[in-house]
Amino acid sequence: MRTQPPGPAGVPVFGNSRQYARDPFTFLTSVADAYGDVARFDLGPIETYMVTNPADIERVLVTEDAKYHKPDFQDDAIGTLLGDGLLLSE
């Protein structure tokens, strides 16, 4: 059985999106400080994982990238706005 990484509790429907929208840097920093190298939170209906350890980031983006997929909506919804940068790369 898989377990979820720890993370802040959100409110129904909005998850943690209000906290994130208020101050993204402070929210993400506080999540990393409170929950460690891998954390989970919801931005509205979107289940979000944050990885902060450099070795883990390399594993997710390079070494074992085939195991980790981003939802297709990211390409459709914000791909045009953000282009082909690191945020949307597979």
VEXFI-331767 format. One record per atom (N, C-alpha, C): residue in one letter; x, z, y. Coordinates in Angstrom, 1 decimal. Example, Ala and Ser with C-alpha at 12.3 -4.5 7.8 and 13.67 -1.06 7.14 Angstrom:
<nodes>
{A {13.2 7.8 -5.7}},
{A {12.3 7.8 -4.5}},
{A {13.2 7.8 -3.3}},
{S {12.8 7.1 -2.2}},
{S {13.7 7.1 -1.1}},
{S {12.9 7.9 0.0}},
</nodes>
This chain:
<nodes>
{M {0.8 0.0 -1.2}},
{M {0.0 0.0 0.0}},
{M {0.9 0.0 1.3}},
{R {0.6 -0.9 2.2}},
{R {1.3 -0.9 3.4}},
{R {0.8 0.1 4.4}},
{T {1.7 0.6 5.2}},
{T {1.3 1.6 6.2}},
{T {1.6 0.9 7.6}},
{Q {0.8 1.3 8.5}},
{Q {1.0 0.8 9.9}},
{Q {2.1 1.6 10.6}},
{P {2.8 1.0 11.5}},
{P {3.7 1.7 12.3}},
{P {2.9 2.6 13.3}},
{P {3.5 3.7 13.8}},
{P {2.8 4.6 14.7}},
{P {2.6 3.9 16.0}},
{G {1.7 4.4 16.8}},
{G {1.5 3.9 18.1}},
{G {0.4 4.7 18.8}},
{P {0.2 4.4 20.1}},
{P {-0.8 5.1 20.9}},
{P {-2.2 4.7 20.5}},
{A {-3.1 5.7 20.5}},
{A {-4.5 5.4 20.3}},
{A {-5.1 4.7 21.5}},
{G {-5.9 3.7 21.3}},
{G {-6.5 3.0 22.3}},
{G {-8.0 3.3 22.4}},
{V {-8.7 2.7 23.3}},
{V {-10.2 2.9 23.3}},
{V {-10.9 1.7 22.7}},
{P {-12.1 1.9 22.2}},
{P {-12.8 0.8 21.5}},
{P {-12.8 -0.5 22.5}},
{V {-12.8 -1.6 21.9}},
{V {-12.8 -2.9 22.5}},
{V {-11.6 -3.2 23.4}},
{F {-11.2 -2.3 24.2}},
{F {-10.0 -2.6 25.1}},
{F {-8.7 -2.2 24.5}},
{G {-8.7 -1.3 23.6}},
{G {-7.4 -0.9 23.0}},
{G {-6.6 -0.2 24.1}},
{N {-5.3 -0.7 24.2}},
{N {-4.4 -0.1 25.2}},
{N {-4.2 -1.1 26.4}},
{S {-5.1 -2.1 26.5}},
{S {-4.9 -3.1 27.5}},
{S {-5.0 -2.5 29.0}},
{R {-5.8 -1.5 29.2}},
{R {-5.9 -1.0 30.6}},
{R {-4.5 -0.3 30.9}},
{Q {-4.0 0.5 30.0}},
{Q {-2.7 1.1 30.3}},
{Q {-1.6 0.1 30.5}},
{Y {-1.6 -1.0 29.7}},
{Y {-0.6 -2.1 29.8}},
{Y {-0.8 -2.8 31.2}},
{A {-2.0 -3.1 31.5}},
{A {-2.3 -3.8 32.8}},
{A {-1.9 -3.0 34.0}},
{R {-2.1 -1.7 33.9}},
{R {-1.8 -0.9 35.1}},
{R {-0.3 -0.9 35.4}},
{D {0.6 -0.8 34.4}},
{D {2.0 -0.9 34.6}},
{D {2.7 -1.2 33.2}},
{P {2.9 -2.5 33.0}},
{P {3.4 -3.0 31.7}},
{P {4.8 -2.3 31.3}},
{F {5.7 -2.3 32.3}},
{F {7.0 -1.7 32.0}},
{F {6.9 -0.2 31.6}},
{T {6.2 0.5 32.3}},
{T {6.0 2.0 32.0}},
{T {5.3 2.2 30.7}},
{F {4.3 1.4 30.4}},
{F {3.6 1.5 29.2}},
{F {4.5 1.2 28.0}},
{L {5.2 0.1 28.0}},
{L {6.1 -0.3 26.9}},
{L {7.3 0.7 26.8}},
{T {7.8 1.2 27.9}},
{T {8.9 2.2 27.8}},
{T {8.4 3.5 27.2}},
{S {7.2 3.9 27.6}},
{S {6.7 5.1 27.0}},
{S {6.3 5.0 25.5}},
{V {5.9 3.8 25.1}},
{V {5.6 3.6 23.7}},
{V {6.9 3.6 22.9}},
{A {7.9 3.0 23.4}},
{A {9.2 3.0 22.7}},
{A {9.8 4.4 22.6}},
{D {9.7 5.2 23.7}},
{D {10.2 6.5 23.7}},
{D {9.4 7.4 22.8}},
{A {8.1 7.3 22.7}},
{A {7.3 8.2 21.9}},
{A {7.2 7.8 20.4}},
{Y {7.3 6.5 20.1}},
{Y {7.1 6.1 18.7}},
{Y {8.3 5.4 18.1}},
{G {9.4 5.2 18.8}},
{G {10.6 4.7 18.1}},
{G {10.7 3.2 18.1}},
{D {11.5 2.7 17.1}},
{D {12.0 1.3 17.1}},
{D {10.9 0.3 16.8}},
{V {9.8 0.8 16.1}},
{V {8.7 -0.1 15.7}},
{V {7.4 0.6 16.1}},
{A {6.6 0.0 16.9}},
{A {5.3 0.6 17.3}},
{A {4.2 -0.4 17.2}},
{R {3.0 0.1 17.1}},
{R {1.8 -0.7 17.0}},
{R {0.8 -0.3 18.1}},
{F {0.2 -1.2 18.8}},
{F {-0.8 -0.9 19.7}},
{F {-1.8 -2.1 19.8}},
{D {-2.9 -1.9 20.4}},
{D {-3.9 -3.0 20.6}},
{D {-4.0 -3.4 22.0}},
{L {-4.0 -4.7 22.3}},
{L {-4.2 -5.2 23.6}},
{L {-5.6 -5.9 23.5}},
{G {-6.6 -5.2 23.8}},
{G {-8.0 -5.7 23.5}},
{G {-8.1 -5.9 22.0}},
{P {-8.6 -7.0 21.5}},
{P {-8.8 -7.2 20.1}},
{P {-7.5 -7.6 19.4}},
{I {-6.4 -7.7 20.1}},
{I {-5.1 -8.2 19.5}},
{I {-4.2 -7.1 19.1}},
{E {-4.0 -7.0 17.8}},
{E {-3.1 -6.0 17.2}},
{E {-1.7 -6.5 17.5}},
{T {-0.9 -5.6 18.2}},
{T {0.4 -5.9 18.7}},
{T {1.5 -5.0 18.2}},
{Y {2.6 -5.6 17.8}},
{Y {3.7 -4.8 17.3}},
{Y {4.9 -5.0 18.2}},
{M {5.6 -3.9 18.5}},
{M {6.7 -3.9 19.4}},
{M {8.0 -3.4 18.6}},
{V {9.0 -4.3 18.6}},
{V {10.3 -4.0 18.0}},
{V {11.3 -3.8 19.0}},
{T {12.1 -2.7 19.0}},
{T {13.1 -2.5 20.1}},
{T {14.5 -2.4 19.6}},
{N {14.7 -2.2 18.3}},
{N {16.0 -2.1 17.8}},
{N {16.7 -3.5 17.6}},
{P {17.8 -3.7 18.2}},
{P {18.4 -5.0 18.2}},
{P {18.6 -5.6 16.8}},
{A {19.0 -4.8 15.8}},
{A {19.1 -5.3 14.4}},
{A {17.8 -5.8 13.9}},
{D {16.7 -5.0 14.2}},
{D {15.4 -5.4 13.7}},
{D {14.9 -6.6 14.4}},
{I {15.2 -6.7 15.7}},
{I {14.8 -7.9 16.5}},
{I {15.4 -9.2 15.8}},
{E {16.7 -9.1 15.5}},
{E {17.4 -10.2 14.9}},
{E {16.7 -10.5 13.6}},
{R {16.4 -9.5 12.8}},
{R {15.7 -9.8 11.5}},
{R {14.4 -10.5 11.7}},
{V {13.6 -10.1 12.6}},
{V {12.3 -10.7 12.9}},
{V {12.4 -12.1 13.4}},
{L {13.3 -12.3 14.3}},
{L {13.4 -13.6 15.0}},
{L {14.4 -14.6 14.3}},
{V {15.3 -14.1 13.5}},
{V {16.4 -15.0 13.0}},
{V {16.4 -14.9 11.4}},
{T {16.9 -13.8 10.9}},
{T {17.2 -13.6 9.5}},
{T {16.0 -13.8 8.6}},
{E {14.9 -13.2 8.9}},
{E {13.7 -13.3 8.1}},
{E {12.5 -13.8 8.8}},
{D {12.7 -14.7 9.7}},
{D {11.7 -15.2 10.6}},
{D {10.5 -15.8 9.9}},
{A {10.7 -16.4 8.7}},
{A {9.6 -17.0 7.9}},
{A {8.6 -16.0 7.5}},
{K {8.9 -14.7 7.5}},
{K {8.0 -13.6 7.1}},
{K {7.1 -13.2 8.2}},
{Y {7.4 -13.5 9.4}},
{Y {6.7 -13.0 10.6}},
{Y {6.1 -14.2 11.4}},
{H {4.8 -14.1 11.5}},
{H {4.1 -15.2 12.2}},
{H {3.3 -14.7 13.4}},
{K {3.3 -15.4 14.5}},
{K {2.5 -15.1 15.6}},
{K {1.2 -15.8 15.5}},
{P {0.1 -15.3 16.0}},
{P {-1.2 -15.9 15.9}},
{P {-1.2 -17.2 16.6}},
{D {-2.0 -18.2 16.1}},
{D {-2.0 -19.5 16.8}},
{D {-2.6 -19.5 18.2}},
{F {-3.4 -18.5 18.5}},
{F {-4.1 -18.5 19.8}},
{F {-3.0 -18.4 20.9}},
{Q {-1.8 -17.8 20.6}},
{Q {-0.8 -17.7 21.6}},
{Q {-0.4 -19.1 22.1}},
{D {-0.2 -20.0 21.2}},
{D {0.2 -21.3 21.6}},
{D {-0.9 -22.0 22.4}},
{D {-2.1 -21.9 21.9}},
{D {-3.2 -22.5 22.6}},
{D {-3.6 -21.9 24.0}},
{A {-3.7 -20.6 24.0}},
{A {-4.2 -19.9 25.2}},
{A {-3.1 -19.8 26.3}},
{I {-1.9 -19.4 25.9}},
{I {-0.9 -19.2 27.0}},
{I {0.3 -20.1 26.9}},
{G {0.4 -20.9 25.8}},
{G {1.5 -21.8 25.6}},
{G {1.8 -22.7 26.8}},
{T {0.7 -23.3 27.3}},
{T {0.8 -24.2 28.5}},
{T {1.4 -23.5 29.7}},
{L {0.9 -22.2 29.9}},
{L {1.4 -21.5 31.0}},
{L {2.8 -21.0 30.9}},
{L {3.2 -20.6 29.7}},
{L {4.6 -20.0 29.5}},
{L {5.6 -21.0 29.0}},
{G {5.2 -22.1 28.4}},
{G {6.1 -23.0 27.9}},
{G {6.7 -22.6 26.5}},
{D {7.9 -23.1 26.2}},
{D {8.4 -22.8 24.9}},
{D {9.6 -21.8 24.9}},
{G {9.3 -20.7 25.6}},
{G {10.4 -19.7 25.7}},
{G {10.4 -18.7 24.5}},
{L {11.2 -17.7 24.6}},
{L {11.4 -16.7 23.5}},
{L {10.1 -16.0 23.2}},
{L {9.3 -15.7 24.1}},
{L {8.0 -15.0 23.9}},
{L {7.1 -15.7 22.9}},
{L {7.1 -17.1 22.9}},
{L {6.2 -17.8 22.0}},
{L {6.9 -18.5 20.9}},
{S {8.2 -18.3 20.8}},
{S {9.0 -19.0 19.7}},
{S {8.6 -18.4 18.4}},
{E {8.7 -19.3 17.4}},
{E {8.4 -18.9 16.0}},
{E {9.8 -18.6 15.3}},
</nodes>
